[in-house]
Amino acid sequence: MSEQRYGEWVAVRRDGFVAELVLDRPKAMNAVSSEMARSIAAACAALSEDRDVRAVVLTSTHERAFCVGADLKERNSLTDAEMMRHRPVSRAAYTGVLELPMPAIAAVHGYALGGGFELALSCDVIVADPTAVVGLPEVSVGVIPGGGGTQLLPRRVGAARAAELIFSARRVAAAEAHALGLVDRLAAEGEDRAEALELARGIAANSPVGVRAAKKALRLGQGLDLRAGLEVEDAAWRTVAFSGDRAEGVAAFNEKRPADWPGE
């Protein structure tokens, strides 16, 4: 396993075709400062360009928190002009995770609140353990979810449910979060990271060309009517139909052997 640091508080660990994007600011429960936001964006940019990465798992080194959201101590010291300059820096962190071309899985334990939950929502799948507590409490401090929460949450749970959760600013414990669809899998306590990595390894065993195209079709098709969505799917199909991965996959199936994906 290899590790590369992005600033002081973000690391990327590589193990085969799976990369782990690690939030590592334990003294602040991974509160996202300007510096940390830049590091997340830089790590995501590097991962997006790496054709050998087939799946990403977003994890935390803190025992009691995935991420508690924006660094409000830093925010409290900013002038209005500084807040405006900070905004694109902050957005780049969340869009960096959201726009990863390969599947991304969040491994959540403890608190995932505000921007922390938005980082998880920016992933394709959220695995949580029973200690997880999630929510978007921004209106309780006079702002709104600004890392994609107002758009990503209703796509998961519907407009009315998202409105209730955002307007009330309430925190949701793991069992209810799973029942509502705020998280996708419940792992045993302390096993969120292990289960997310296992899922990532299973994804990485499939065609990287096929998986990336499927993610693109899923994302671009959201919100479209069925006819338009099927056109998105057809365009994605055309990108893989004549690929080396498609040829290898069919050959491996007929020869009853594991596929050796060329990734192109």
C-alpha positions as CSV (number, residue, x, y, z in Angstrom):
1,M,0.0,0.0,0.0
2,S,1.3,3.5,-0.9
3,E,0.3,6.8,0.6
4,Q,0.5,10.4,-0.7
5,R,-0.3,13.4,1.4
6,Y,-2.2,16.5,0.2
7,G,-1.5,19.2,2.7
8,E,-1.5,18.4,6.4
9,W,-5.0,16.9,6.7
10,V,-5.8,14.8,3.6
11,A,-4.1,11.6,2.4
12,V,-4.7,9.2,-0.5
13,R,-3.8,5.5,0.1
14,R,-3.6,3.1,-2.8
15,D,-4.0,-0.6,-2.6
16,G,-4.3,-2.1,-6.1
17,F,-7.1,-0.6,-8.0
18,V,-8.8,0.9,-4.9
19,A,-7.9,4.3,-3.5
20,E,-8.8,5.5,0.0
21,L,-9.3,9.3,0.3
22,V,-8.6,9.9,4.0
23,L,-9.9,12.8,6.1
24,D,-7.2,13.2,8.7
25,R,-7.8,16.3,10.9
26,P,-8.6,14.5,14.1
27,K,-8.0,17.5,16.5
28,A,-10.9,19.3,14.7
29,M,-13.1,16.2,14.0
30,N,-12.3,16.8,10.4
31,A,-13.9,20.2,10.2
32,V,-13.3,21.5,6.7
33,S,-11.2,24.6,6.7
34,S,-10.0,26.5,3.6
35,E,-6.8,24.6,3.6
36,M,-8.5,21.3,4.0
37,A,-10.9,22.1,1.2
38,R,-8.0,22.9,-1.1
39,S,-6.4,19.5,-0.2
40,I,-9.6,17.6,-0.8
41,A,-10.0,19.3,-4.2
42,A,-6.4,18.6,-5.1
43,A,-6.6,14.9,-4.1
44,C,-9.8,14.5,-6.2
45,A,-8.2,16.1,-9.2
46,A,-5.3,13.7,-9.0
47,L,-7.6,10.7,-8.6
48,S,-9.8,11.8,-11.5
49,E,-6.7,11.7,-13.8
50,D,-5.5,8.3,-12.6
51,R,-6.8,5.6,-15.0
52,D,-5.6,2.8,-12.6
53,V,-8.0,3.8,-9.9
54,R,-11.3,1.9,-10.3
55,A,-13.0,2.8,-7.0
56,V,-12.5,5.4,-4.2
57,V,-13.4,5.0,-0.5
58,L,-13.8,8.2,1.5
59,T,-12.8,7.5,5.2
60,S,-11.9,9.3,8.4
61,T,-9.2,8.7,11.0
62,H,-11.3,10.2,13.8
63,E,-12.8,7.5,16.1
64,R,-16.0,9.5,16.8
65,A,-16.6,11.5,13.6
66,F,-16.6,11.2,9.8
67,C,-16.7,15.0,9.4
68,V,-18.5,17.6,11.4
69,G,-18.8,20.0,8.5
70,A,-17.4,23.5,7.9
71,D,-14.8,24.9,10.2
72,L,-17.1,27.4,12.0
73,K,-14.2,28.8,14.0
74,E,-12.5,29.9,10.8
75,R,-15.8,31.1,9.3
76,N,-16.4,33.3,12.4
77,S,-13.1,35.2,11.7
78,L,-13.8,35.9,8.0
79,T,-15.0,39.2,6.7
80,D,-17.8,39.3,4.0
81,A,-15.2,39.8,1.3
82,E,-13.1,36.8,2.6
83,M,-16.3,34.7,2.7
84,M,-16.9,35.5,-1.0
85,R,-13.3,34.5,-1.8
86,H,-13.7,31.3,0.3
87,R,-16.8,30.2,-1.5
88,P,-15.2,28.7,-4.7
89,V,-12.5,27.0,-2.6
90,S,-15.2,25.3,-0.5
91,R,-17.3,24.4,-3.5
92,A,-14.3,22.8,-5.3
93,A,-13.9,20.3,-2.4
94,Y,-17.5,19.0,-2.7
95,T,-17.6,19.0,-6.5
96,G,-14.2,17.3,-6.6
97,V,-15.8,14.3,-4.8
98,L,-19.1,14.5,-6.7
99,E,-17.3,14.5,-10.1
100,L,-15.0,11.6,-9.5
101,P,-15.4,9.5,-12.7
102,M,-15.1,6.2,-10.8
103,P,-17.5,5.0,-8.1
104,A,-17.0,6.7,-4.7
105,I,-18.1,5.1,-1.4
106,A,-18.3,6.9,1.9
107,A,-17.5,5.0,5.1
108,V,-19.3,6.8,7.9
109,H,-19.1,6.4,11.6
110,G,-19.9,9.0,14.3
111,Y,-20.9,12.5,13.3
112,A,-21.4,13.3,9.6
113,L,-23.0,16.7,9.8
114,G,-23.5,19.7,7.5
115,G,-20.6,19.7,5.0
116,G,-19.5,16.4,6.4
117,F,-22.7,14.7,5.4
118,E,-22.6,16.6,2.1
119,L,-19.2,15.0,1.4
120,A,-20.8,11.6,2.0
121,L,-23.8,12.6,-0.2
122,S,-21.4,13.4,-3.0
123,C,-20.4,9.8,-3.1
124,D,-22.4,7.1,-4.9
125,V,-22.9,4.8,-2.0
126,I,-22.8,5.5,1.8
127,V,-21.8,2.7,4.2
128,A,-22.4,3.5,7.9
129,D,-22.0,1.8,11.2
130,P,-24.5,2.0,14.1
131,T,-22.6,5.0,15.7
132,A,-23.3,7.2,12.7
133,V,-25.3,10.4,13.2
134,V,-26.1,12.4,10.0
135,G,-27.9,15.6,9.2
136,L,-27.9,19.0,7.5
137,P,-28.2,21.5,10.4
138,E,-27.1,24.6,8.5
139,V,-30.3,26.6,9.0
140,S,-29.7,26.4,12.8
141,V,-26.6,28.6,12.4
142,G,-28.2,31.0,9.8
143,V,-27.0,29.5,6.5
144,I,-28.2,26.7,4.2
145,P,-26.5,23.5,3.0
146,G,-24.0,24.8,0.5
147,G,-22.0,21.7,-0.5
148,G,-24.8,20.2,-2.6
149,G,-27.1,19.2,0.2
150,T,-30.3,20.9,-1.1
151,Q,-29.8,19.1,-4.5
152,L,-28.3,15.8,-3.5
153,L,-30.6,14.9,-0.5
154,P,-33.9,15.2,-2.4
155,R,-32.5,13.0,-5.1
156,R,-32.0,10.4,-2.5
157,V,-35.1,10.7,-0.4
158,G,-37.6,12.9,-2.3
159,A,-38.4,16.6,-2.0
160,A,-40.7,16.4,1.0
161,R,-38.5,14.3,3.2
162,A,-35.4,16.4,2.3
163,A,-37.4,19.6,3.2
164,E,-38.4,18.2,6.6
165,L,-34.8,17.2,7.4
166,I,-33.2,20.5,6.2
167,F,-35.9,22.8,7.7
168,S,-35.8,21.1,11.0
169,A,-32.0,20.8,11.1
170,R,-32.4,17.6,13.0
171,R,-29.8,14.9,13.5
172,V,-30.6,11.4,12.4
173,A,-29.2,8.3,14.0
174,A,-27.9,5.3,12.0
175,A,-31.0,3.0,12.1
176,E,-33.4,5.8,11.0
177,A,-30.9,7.1,8.5
178,H,-30.8,3.6,6.9
179,A,-34.6,3.3,7.0
180,L,-35.0,6.7,5.3
181,G,-32.4,6.0,2.6
182,L,-29.9,8.6,4.0
183,V,-27.3,5.8,4.1
184,D,-27.3,2.7,1.9
185,R,-25.7,0.0,4.1
186,L,-25.4,-0.6,7.8
187,A,-22.2,-2.3,8.8
188,A,-21.4,-3.8,12.2
189,E,-20.0,-1.2,14.7
190,G,-16.4,-0.3,13.7
191,E,-16.7,-2.1,10.4
192,D,-17.8,0.8,8.1
193,R,-14.4,1.2,6.5
194,A,-13.8,-2.5,6.1
195,E,-17.2,-3.1,4.4
196,A,-16.7,0.0,2.2
197,L,-13.3,-1.3,1.1
198,E,-14.7,-4.7,0.4
199,L,-17.5,-3.2,-1.7
200,A,-14.9,-1.1,-3.6
201,R,-12.7,-4.2,-4.3
202,G,-15.8,-5.9,-5.7
203,I,-16.5,-2.9,-8.0
204,A,-12.8,-2.8,-9.0
205,A,-13.0,-6.4,-10.3
206,N,-15.4,-5.3,-13.0
207,S,-14.7,-3.5,-16.3
208,P,-13.3,0.0,-15.4
209,V,-14.6,1.3,-18.8
210,G,-18.1,-0.2,-18.1
211,V,-18.3,1.0,-14.6
212,R,-17.2,4.6,-15.4
213,A,-19.7,4.7,-18.3
214,A,-22.5,3.4,-16.1
215,K,-21.7,6.0,-13.4
216,K,-21.8,8.7,-16.1
217,A,-25.2,7.5,-17.4
218,L,-26.6,7.3,-13.9
219,R,-25.5,10.9,-13.1
220,L,-26.5,12.5,-16.4
221,G,-29.8,10.7,-16.5
222,Q,-31.0,12.0,-13.1
223,G,-33.9,14.4,-13.5
224,L,-34.5,13.7,-17.1
225,D,-37.7,12.2,-18.6
226,L,-37.5,8.6,-19.6
227,R,-37.0,9.2,-23.3
228,A,-34.1,11.7,-22.7
229,G,-32.6,9.3,-20.1
230,L,-32.6,6.5,-22.5
231,E,-30.7,8.7,-25.0
232,V,-28.1,9.3,-22.3
233,E,-27.9,5.5,-21.7
234,D,-27.5,4.9,-25.4
235,A,-24.6,7.4,-25.7
236,A,-22.9,5.7,-22.8
237,W,-23.4,2.3,-24.3
238,R,-21.8,3.5,-27.5
239,T,-18.6,4.5,-25.6
240,V,-18.2,0.9,-24.3
241,A,-19.7,-1.2,-27.1
242,F,-16.5,-1.2,-29.1
243,S,-14.0,-0.9,-26.3
244,G,-11.2,-3.3,-25.4
245,D,-12.9,-4.1,-22.2
246,R,-16.0,-5.2,-24.0
247,A,-14.0,-7.5,-26.2
248,E,-12.1,-8.9,-23.3
249,G,-15.2,-9.4,-21.2
250,V,-17.0,-11.4,-23.8
251,A,-13.9,-13.5,-24.5
252,A,-13.4,-14.2,-20.8
253,F,-17.0,-15.2,-20.4
254,N,-16.9,-17.6,-23.3
255,E,-13.5,-19.0,-22.2
256,K,-14.7,-19.4,-18.6
257,R,-11.8,-17.4,-17.1
258,P,-11.4,-14.2,-15.2
259,A,-11.2,-11.1,-17.3
260,D,-8.0,-9.2,-17.6
261,W,-9.4,-5.7,-18.3
262,P,-7.3,-3.5,-20.6
263,G,-9.2,-0.5,-19.2
264,E,-9.8,1.1,-22.6
